Amino acid sequence: WSWRPRGVVIGMGGEQAYAVLLAKRLGYKSALYVEQELFFSLGGVDLVLCASHAVARQARRANRRLQAAQVRVVGDLLGAAARRAPGGGRSRSGGGGGDHDDDGGE
């Protein structure tokens, strides 16, 4: 997958189709980072970078045109960035993070 001669458009979130359409218009390769689900299934995607193996399986099912070499698992980029940020990814509110409701009930 050679992108160096021309360039690459990487979609890191938002509307996936825009990254693909922009790349096509500029004559560049396109890559989409997919954290949860691949929505764009019309073709034209050169590379899909997935947060997990489950997302990679979903991407292949959603877009039958994708070949195995076009789908790669790269891990949770946003989670990794948050862990490297000052404070180690803790919530800014100082509550220590965690997925719980703070309503005092059960």
Buried (B, 14 or more C-beta within 10 A) or exposed (E): EEBEEEEBBBBEEEEBBEBBBEBEEEEBBBBBBBBEEBEBBEEEBBBBBBBBEEBBEBBBEBBEEBEEEBBEBBEBEEEEEBEEEEEEEBEEEEEEBEEEEEEEEE
